[in-house]
Amino acid sequence: MTAAIACAECTQHRSHCHGTLIVHGDGSRECVEPSCRDVHRHRHDLVIDCRAVHGGCRCSR
């Protein structure tokens, strides 16, 4: 049996998201986590450019 590792942000009750933030060419952002409502970069550990999304993106880069 393995022990679960707690998220430091969760245990310290800091505002954060476990989802991936996707940044588009026009500056808009979206998170892959459906419940995420605050798409600021500082809340996300993983931030990627939309060109890195498998299958491309709908925006015009």
C-alpha positions in Angstrom: 0.0 0.0 0.0 1.4 3.4 -0.9 0.8 6.6 1.0 -1.0 9.5 -0.8 1.0 12.6 -1.2 -1.0 15.8 -0.3 -0.8 18.8 -2.6 1.1 21.6 -0.7 -1.3 24.2 -2.2 -4.3 22.3 -1.0 -3.0 21.7 2.5 -2.2 25.4 2.8 -5.6 26.4 1.4 -4.1 28.5 -1.4 -6.1 29.4 -4.5 -4.8 27.1 -7.3 -5.9 24.7 -10.0 -4.7 21.2 -10.8 -5.6 21.6 -14.5 -3.5 22.7 -17.5 -3.9 26.3 -18.6 -3.9 26.7 -22.4 -2.9 30.1 -23.8 -4.1 31.2 -27.2 -2.6 33.6 -29.8 -5.1 36.3 -29.0 -4.2 36.2 -25.3 -7.3 34.3 -24.2 -6.9 31.4 -21.8 -8.8 28.3 -20.9 -8.2 25.5 -18.4 -8.8 21.8 -19.1 -10.3 21.4 -15.6 -14.1 22.0 -16.1 -14.6 23.4 -12.6 -11.8 26.1 -13.0 -13.2 29.6 -13.2 -10.1 31.6 -12.6 -7.7 31.3 -15.6 -4.8 33.4 -14.2 -1.3 32.0 -14.9 -0.3 32.1 -11.2 -3.0 29.6 -10.2 -1.7 26.9 -12.6 1.5 24.9 -12.4 1.2 23.7 -16.0 0.8 26.4 -18.7 1.1 25.5 -22.4 0.8 27.3 -25.8 -2.3 26.2 -27.8 -0.1 24.9 -30.6 1.0 22.1 -28.2 -2.5 20.8 -28.0 -2.9 17.5 -29.8 -4.8 18.0 -33.0 -4.1 21.8 -33.1 -6.2 24.7 -32.0 -9.2 26.6 -33.3 -7.4 30.0 -33.0 -5.4 31.6 -35.7 -1.7 31.7 -34.7 
